[in-house]
């Protein structure tokens, strides 16, 4: 594992030709992680959070909550350190967080507090009370605006349906204007209709951002509850498999080829899926074979993992180690693995 991580870091350095005689580059890590039910132990009025109360099905208490916070902070702090060991991620989108309290408690964990992480969060309408949020290092990413755009229920469906909205955070990273749209699309158990409707809405948000500011760079990230080749991603969002296929109205999805190689972020019914995607607008990729890093550009991506994040024995050996399995508390992490992309930008000469 350590040898693999070292080789990855060296590969980035070598590919960019970083040396005293050559151009120099800044590298930024951007990640996403589904935290799998990060609930506190108190009831939120109007939310169906009863499963995660001390007398609920999960017997969720202070000890379990404290361990969950510590475990999540460990992974979040490790993300991006394969290439940036002292810095980690500049930005991390997260899903399945209950409220601002759990985010306050999470960022207060020593592993994250040491980096000074802050968060953006807007309470949403999800029936269970789970939301998306954005963690960020204020020394690297400066936030100018954060808003939650609601999931708009199509007229032909139940107008009472409520689910997670689209957390849209704008700011500056590496001197470039960047907007991140953090998502958790409806479960596949509801059918493909809702994922596809959500993807259309994400595309509309992305298109409006670029129309308003053609120079803005847009990252769509989240638990899409679909794989890269599914209709929601490939057609409705128009996220392409290859950089050469990306037109002005499209996006680039590097995870398509990752899943085709047999790697994924969650294991279900004997095979890997890759729902946890970070997708890039055309301004974040080098098109036409030109390696122009004068502004932020995509360089590498990875499914982030450590040995401690996997089940070591039993029926689920080799699977991501969850907090609970079959009602038993495992003191694990999440049923999803995180994803990270690395962006680079040429440093200006003084």
Helices and strands as residue ranges (DSSP letters): H 2-16, E 25-38, G 50-52, H 62-78, E 91-97, H 100-107, H 110-113, E 117-120, E 131-137, E 141-149, E 166-173, E 176-184, G 188-190, H 192-212, E 217-223, H 231-231, I 232-236, E 239-240, G 243-245, E 251-252, H 255-260, E 266-268, E 271-273, E 276-281, G 282-284, E 297-303, G 307-309, E 324-325, E 328-329, E 339-346
